[in-house]
């Protein structure tokens, strides 16, 4: 194992308060740390914008564990090491002629960290990345490995678990035969037209993402379309409810191709290239999920705050996510609209805005992203997640001595 200097998160907006950060190289090293009795928290690629991964003792960086992508004999699943980045998993699956159902905007995030916080991509029929998990292997406080499988009583509390149950070491993911995709961009959809045709806009492709600055228009619509097997291409419209199809973008060393060309799923589903650097991290992020049935009202509430939001905003991205059953998933029980803010690095101004944004979205049952900024306290979270009592019970049974507790869990979850 290797000691890592005290570091900030990816964006440089949060400094870890742990006494020590260690990058482990093997499962035995993880077990030795767990059974030492020291308080510890698992750490991935540091893409969280809050203290969800922090703790008072030791942070165990899992990104140094050996990369593992084991395809099952029936080719319906693959077991991967938790610290491996999605881009690495995707490339290996593609080599085997296989694919995931979805990916996030960034392929640089670890599988364990992304699923533990219900990170997601976009698609009206596509669940969060965690919805593809068929089994999770957890190193418990007693140093024993246990595997929780889909269908077992505690499974829905064990995938989106915020690192509270132990150190997730491997996950088994649903996979499917590889597929091809294309990306096309459309510009300048008037706001009122978007709201009138909102379900149709989001259903226009396999995965649809929209970008706005809350200035009376949708600046860009990004359609990620699957190309059926046997077809060389598919026809896409030149006009999308009045939004014009944009000219192909120049090839970028950062972004995946948005030029109508057909390529592998892993080169079109993420916004950013697996082999590129997505940004310099000069940002703050918050994300707010509302049931899709409340989407229009929630968007109107945000648009009414546009003059306050814009001075501190890089962009806002609108995506969708299908309902799932994970206890702590923001889409538990309902399809959702995801309103994601990428803020300029204006920490004081954003911190002042968030309570008002969340108050404006409160009538629409908004839930936060676990790894992004939020002003909601434990009482608010308790009212939004009906399964929290079951999750607290699971935490008590799994970690009786509080080995894996941290400030976020103590403050928000209160196990």
Secondary structure, 3 states (H helix, E strand, C coil): CEEECCCECCCCCCECCCCEEEECCCHHHHHHHHCCCCCEEEECCCCCCCCCCCCCCEEEEHHHCCCCEEECCCCCEEEEECCCEHHHHHHHHHHCCEECCCCCCCCCCEHHHHHHCCCCCCCCCCCCHHHHEEEEEEECCCCCEEEEECCCCCHHHHCCCCCCCCEEEEEEEECEECCEEEEEEEEEEEHHHHHHCHHHHHCCCCEEEEEECCCCEEEEEEEEEEECCCCCCCCCCCEECCEEECCCCCCCCCECCCCCCCEEHHHCCCCECCCCCCCCCCCEEEEEEEEHHHHHHHHHHHHCCHHHHHHHEEEEEEEEECCECCCCCCCECCCEEEEEEEECCCHHHHHHHHHHHHHHHHCCCCEECCCCCCCCCHHHHHHHCCCHHHHHHHHHHHCCCCCCCCHHHHHHHCC
